[in-house]
Amino acid sequence: MMRTLFSIFVFTYFSFLFLIFFILISAVFLVTFPFDRYHKAPNFTLSIMARLMMMASPWWRMKFEGTEKFDPEEPTIFVCNHQSFLDMAVIYHLPWKMKWVSKKSLTYIPIMGWLVWLTGHLTINRSSKTALKKLDNLVQPLKDLVPVMIFPEGTRTMDGELKPFKNGAFLLAMEHGFKLQPMVINGGHKAMPSGSGNLEPKVDFKLRVLDPIDVKDFEGIAELRDHVRMLMNKELQEMRRA
């Protein structure tokens, strides 16, 4: 009963935040779009909403490790496992802001889809043959030192374990020589399991930034992809044991 009441409160609170911040971000967008090429100001405003989202429960605690490993002077593609809707809110607590790659279906959701567009994130239809080609839109932002965030699983896990990785992030990194930096997140699946309407009010979230990877050390996309997945899975299991 308590979890049900907590879930109702959180979803109501989130709906309120999305509505208020849609208005705020729209205003910021209108003021800054003539000179804010990558929508950094609206994206920063969205990060404030993300911080407020994680205040929904006083027992949601977050811990971040390895943030010093990111070099903002290097074009970097971040890849992270995807456990729940809350992953975005946790990752937005990092001290740098990123351009995200999201599935196109999000744009069909009122307010949420509009926020994705207003904050300048890239949406792709992963089932389309042109999906990989659309990732080329990230090349110039990366060269301008705007980090990119991609979930290589493509969608949220149903059981908390890593799903197979798609090739997009690794192809983009290898084609242009960008650094690839894995991150591992844990806690989201417990807090908000995919497909479940019940939320857990007491969860320890942990996000660990791993060492950057030089893609030149790998001969092909499959080798790079499998190596990164192995590293991330090893780290995820270690985080759970700690």
C-alpha positions as CSV (number, residue, x, y, z in Angstrom):
1,M,0.0,0.0,0.0
2,M,2.8,2.4,0.9
3,R,4.6,1.7,-2.4
4,T,1.4,2.4,-4.3
5,L,0.8,5.7,-2.5
6,F,4.5,6.7,-3.1
7,S,4.2,5.8,-6.8
8,I,1.1,7.9,-7.2
9,F,2.8,10.8,-5.5
10,V,5.9,10.5,-7.6
11,F,4.1,10.3,-10.9
12,T,2.0,13.3,-10.0
13,Y,5.1,15.2,-8.9
14,F,6.9,14.3,-12.2
15,S,3.8,15.5,-14.2
16,F,3.9,18.8,-12.4
17,L,7.6,19.2,-13.0
18,F,7.3,18.4,-16.7
19,L,4.5,20.9,-17.2
20,I,6.3,23.7,-15.3
21,F,9.7,23.1,-17.0
22,F,8.1,22.8,-20.4
23,I,7.0,26.4,-20.0
24,L,10.4,27.5,-18.6
25,I,12.4,25.7,-21.2
26,S,10.2,27.1,-24.0
27,A,10.9,30.6,-22.7
28,V,14.7,29.9,-22.5
29,F,14.7,28.5,-26.0
30,L,12.9,31.5,-27.5
31,V,15.4,33.9,-25.9
32,T,18.6,31.9,-26.7
33,F,18.0,30.0,-30.0
34,P,19.4,32.7,-32.3
35,F,22.9,32.3,-30.7
36,D,22.7,29.0,-28.8
37,R,23.6,26.6,-31.6
38,Y,23.5,23.5,-29.5
39,H,20.6,24.5,-27.2
40,K,23.0,24.5,-24.1
41,A,20.8,26.9,-22.1
42,P,17.6,24.9,-22.5
43,N,19.6,21.7,-21.8
44,F,21.0,23.3,-18.6
45,T,17.4,24.2,-17.5
46,L,16.4,20.6,-18.1
47,S,19.2,19.5,-15.7
48,I,17.5,21.6,-13.0
49,M,14.3,19.6,-13.5
50,A,16.3,16.4,-13.3
51,R,17.7,17.4,-10.0
52,L,14.3,18.1,-8.7
53,M,13.0,14.8,-9.9
54,M,15.5,12.9,-7.8
55,M,14.2,14.8,-4.7
56,A,10.9,12.9,-5.0
57,S,12.1,10.6,-2.3
58,P,14.4,11.6,0.6
59,W,15.7,8.0,0.6
60,W,16.9,8.1,-3.0
61,R,20.7,8.5,-2.5
62,M,23.2,9.0,-5.3
63,K,26.9,8.3,-5.4
64,F,29.2,9.3,-8.3
65,E,32.7,7.9,-9.0
66,G,35.3,8.5,-11.6
67,T,34.0,11.9,-12.8
68,E,37.6,13.2,-12.9
69,K,38.4,10.7,-15.7
70,F,36.5,12.8,-18.2
71,D,38.6,15.3,-20.2
72,P,36.4,18.1,-21.5
73,E,39.1,19.0,-24.1
74,E,38.6,15.6,-25.9
75,P,35.6,14.9,-28.2
76,T,33.9,12.1,-26.2
77,I,31.1,9.7,-26.8
78,F,29.7,8.3,-23.5
79,V,28.0,5.0,-23.5
80,C,25.9,3.8,-20.5
81,N,23.7,0.9,-19.5
82,H,20.0,1.7,-19.4
83,Q,18.0,0.5,-16.4
84,S,15.0,2.8,-16.0
85,F,13.4,6.1,-16.8
86,L,15.3,7.6,-13.9
87,D,18.7,7.0,-15.5
88,M,18.4,10.4,-17.3
89,A,17.7,12.2,-14.1
90,V,20.7,10.6,-12.4
91,I,23.1,11.2,-15.3
92,Y,22.1,14.9,-15.5
93,H,23.7,15.3,-12.1
94,L,27.1,15.0,-13.7
95,P,29.1,18.2,-13.8
96,W,29.0,18.4,-17.6
97,K,26.0,18.5,-20.0
98,M,25.7,16.2,-23.0
99,K,23.8,15.9,-26.2
100,W,21.6,12.8,-25.9
101,V,20.5,10.2,-28.5
102,S,16.9,9.1,-27.9
103,K,14.5,6.9,-29.6
104,K,12.2,8.7,-32.0
105,S,9.0,7.4,-30.3
106,L,9.7,9.8,-27.4
107,T,8.8,12.7,-29.7
108,Y,5.2,11.4,-29.9
109,I,4.7,11.8,-26.2
110,P,3.2,15.2,-25.4
111,I,5.5,17.6,-23.4
112,M,8.2,14.9,-23.0
113,G,8.8,14.8,-26.8
114,W,8.7,18.6,-27.0
115,L,11.3,18.9,-24.3
116,V,13.6,16.5,-26.3
117,W,13.3,18.9,-29.3
118,L,13.6,22.1,-27.3
119,T,16.8,20.9,-25.6
120,G,18.5,19.9,-28.9
121,H,18.8,16.2,-28.5
122,L,19.0,13.8,-31.4
123,T,16.2,11.3,-32.0
124,I,16.5,8.3,-34.2
125,N,14.3,5.5,-35.4
126,R,16.5,2.5,-34.5
127,S,14.5,0.2,-36.9
128,S,15.2,2.5,-39.8
129,K,18.0,1.9,-42.3
130,T,18.9,5.5,-42.0
131,A,19.4,5.4,-38.2
132,L,23.2,5.0,-38.4
133,K,23.4,7.8,-41.0
134,K,21.5,10.2,-38.8
135,L,24.3,9.8,-36.1
136,D,26.5,11.9,-38.5
137,N,24.5,14.9,-37.0
138,L,26.6,14.4,-33.9
139,V,30.0,14.8,-35.6
140,Q,30.1,18.6,-35.5
141,P,28.9,19.0,-31.9
142,L,31.6,16.4,-30.9
143,K,34.2,18.4,-32.7
144,D,33.0,21.5,-30.9
145,L,33.6,19.6,-27.6
146,V,29.9,18.9,-26.8
147,P,29.9,15.4,-25.3
148,V,27.4,12.9,-26.6
149,M,25.4,10.3,-24.5
150,I,24.2,7.1,-26.1
151,F,22.6,4.0,-24.6
152,P,24.1,1.2,-26.7
153,E,21.4,-1.3,-25.6
154,G,18.9,0.9,-27.4
155,T,16.2,0.5,-24.8
156,R,15.7,-0.2,-21.1
157,T,16.6,-3.6,-19.6
158,M,13.7,-5.7,-18.3
159,D,15.7,-7.7,-15.7
160,G,18.5,-5.3,-14.8
161,E,21.1,-7.2,-16.8
162,L,22.9,-5.8,-19.9
163,K,21.2,-6.3,-23.2
164,P,23.1,-6.8,-26.4
165,F,24.8,-3.6,-27.7
166,K,23.9,-2.0,-31.0
167,N,26.7,-0.7,-33.3
168,G,25.9,3.0,-33.6
169,A,28.1,4.5,-30.9
170,F,31.0,2.4,-31.8
171,L,30.8,3.0,-35.5
172,L,30.6,6.8,-34.9
173,A,33.7,6.6,-32.6
174,M,35.8,4.5,-35.0
175,E,34.9,6.5,-38.2
176,H,35.9,9.8,-36.7
177,G,38.5,8.8,-34.0
178,F,36.4,10.1,-31.1
179,K,37.1,8.9,-27.6
180,L,34.7,6.4,-26.2
181,Q,34.0,6.6,-22.4
182,P,31.8,4.0,-20.7
183,M,29.7,4.7,-17.7
184,V,27.8,2.2,-15.5
185,I,24.7,3.0,-13.5
186,N,23.0,0.8,-10.9
187,G,19.8,1.3,-8.9
188,G,17.4,2.4,-11.5
189,H,16.0,-1.0,-12.2
190,K,15.2,-1.4,-8.5
191,A,13.7,2.1,-8.2
192,M,11.5,1.9,-11.3
193,P,11.5,-1.4,-13.1
194,S,10.6,-1.2,-16.8
195,G,6.9,-2.0,-17.3
196,S,6.0,-1.6,-13.6
197,G,3.9,1.1,-12.1
198,N,5.3,0.7,-8.6
199,L,8.3,2.6,-7.5
200,E,10.7,1.8,-4.7
201,P,11.1,4.7,-2.2
202,K,14.5,3.6,-0.8
203,V,17.3,3.1,-3.3
204,D,21.0,3.7,-3.5
205,F,21.9,4.9,-7.0
206,K,25.5,4.6,-8.1
207,L,27.1,5.9,-11.3
208,R,30.7,5.1,-12.1
209,V,32.6,6.7,-15.0
210,L,35.2,4.3,-16.4
211,D,38.5,5.1,-18.2
212,P,38.2,6.6,-21.7
213,I,39.0,4.1,-24.6
214,D,41.1,4.9,-27.6
215,V,39.3,3.3,-30.5
216,K,42.5,3.2,-32.5
217,D,43.5,0.2,-30.3
218,F,40.8,-1.9,-31.9
219,E,40.7,-3.5,-35.4
220,G,36.9,-3.4,-35.9
221,I,33.5,-2.4,-34.5
222,A,32.6,-5.8,-33.2
223,E,35.8,-6.1,-31.2
224,L,35.4,-2.6,-29.7
225,R,31.7,-3.2,-29.0
226,D,32.3,-6.5,-27.3
227,H,35.2,-5.2,-25.3
228,V,33.2,-2.2,-23.9
229,R,30.2,-4.5,-23.1
230,M,32.6,-6.8,-21.2
231,L,34.0,-4.0,-19.2
232,M,30.6,-2.5,-18.4
233,N,29.2,-5.9,-17.4
234,K,32.2,-6.6,-15.1
235,E,31.8,-3.2,-13.5
236,L,28.0,-3.6,-13.0
237,Q,28.5,-7.0,-11.2
238,E,31.2,-5.5,-9.0
239,M,29.0,-2.5,-8.1
240,R,26.2,-4.9,-7.0
241,R,28.6,-6.9,-4.8
242,A,29.9,-3.8,-3.1
